[in-house]
Amino acid sequence: MGNSGFALVTSTALQSGSYVGLTVVTPTVFASISGRNISGTWSATTVPAGITIVGPITSFQLTSGSVIAYNGVINS
């Protein structure tokens, strides 16, 4: 993870791309996370710092907090 680059995301704007993981830097609430086989309601959950969410993520949006978003290739 990280071989294709990564970025610190603090914005509440929708982030779209091919991500293979999100590491929570500060306690974070997601408005949404989308990708293959990703489900659930994220808006009522605060994810604590230090948690890494791994998977084929195609977009996400923060309500609050910050994450490191790892770029990658999502295979079909």
Backbone torsions as a table, in degrees:
resi	resn	phi	psi	omega
1	MET	NA	134.5	-179.1
2	GLY	100.9	-10.5	-179.7
3	ASN	-63.9	-27.2	179.6
4	SER	-97.7	8.8	178.3
5	GLY	101.2	169.7	179.8
6	PHE	-158.3	165.0	-179.0
7	ALA	-146.0	146.0	171.8
8	LEU	-82.4	125.7	-179.2
9	VAL	-115.2	121.0	176.0
10	THR	-122.1	-7.2	-177.2
11	SER	-76.8	150.8	174.7
12	THR	-93.9	7.8	175.8
13	ALA	-74.1	151.7	177.1
14	LEU	-62.1	131.3	177.8
15	GLN	-107.7	122.8	180.0
16	SER	-121.5	142.9	178.9
17	GLY	161.8	-161.1	176.8
18	SER	-112.1	104.2	-178.6
19	TYR	-114.7	143.3	178.5
20	VAL	-108.9	-6.1	178.4
21	GLY	-174.8	154.6	175.3
22	LEU	-130.6	122.5	175.3
23	THR	-104.3	125.0	-177.9
24	VAL	-78.5	123.0	-177.6
25	VAL	-93.0	-43.7	175.6
26	THR	-126.3	155.9	178.9
27	PRO	-46.8	127.9	-168.6
28	THR	-131.0	140.7	171.0
29	VAL	-114.8	127.9	178.0
30	PHE	-95.4	134.3	170.2
31	ALA	-73.9	-36.5	179.3
32	SER	-164.0	154.6	169.5
33	ILE	-139.4	127.3	-179.2
34	SER	-125.4	149.1	177.9
35	GLY	165.3	179.5	-177.9
36	ARG	-66.8	126.5	177.5
37	ASN	60.6	29.0	174.6
38	ILE	-104.3	127.4	-178.9
39	SER	-141.2	174.0	177.0
40	GLY	112.4	161.7	176.1
41	THR	-98.8	116.8	-173.0
42	TRP	-96.9	-18.7	-170.8
43	SER	-68.6	-16.7	-179.2
44	ALA	-102.0	7.3	-174.4
45	THR	-119.1	128.3	172.1
46	THR	-95.5	119.5	180.0
47	VAL	-91.2	124.1	-176.9
48	PRO	-71.8	156.6	176.3
49	ALA	-58.9	144.3	177.4
50	GLY	98.2	-11.7	179.6
51	ILE	-83.9	136.8	173.9
52	THR	-114.1	126.1	176.1
53	ILE	-99.9	119.8	-176.6
54	VAL	-112.3	137.7	177.0
55	GLY	161.9	177.0	178.2
56	PRO	-80.5	88.5	-174.7
57	ILE	-98.3	124.6	-179.5
58	THR	-102.2	-20.7	174.7
59	SER	-163.3	156.1	173.8
60	PHE	-156.9	157.9	178.0
61	GLN	-141.5	133.0	179.1
62	LEU	-92.0	142.3	167.2
63	THR	-90.0	-39.8	177.1
64	SER	-158.7	162.3	177.5
65	GLY	100.8	-164.1	179.8
66	SER	-154.1	147.5	-179.7
67	VAL	-138.6	158.0	165.9
68	ILE	-98.0	121.3	-179.6
69	ALA	-101.7	120.8	-178.2
70	TYR	-94.4	120.8	177.0
71	ASN	-72.1	151.7	177.2
72	GLY	-170.2	-177.3	178.4
73	VAL	-105.9	125.0	177.8
74	ILE	-97.9	116.4	178.1
75	ASN	-85.1	141.4	-179.1
76	SER	-72.4	NA	NA
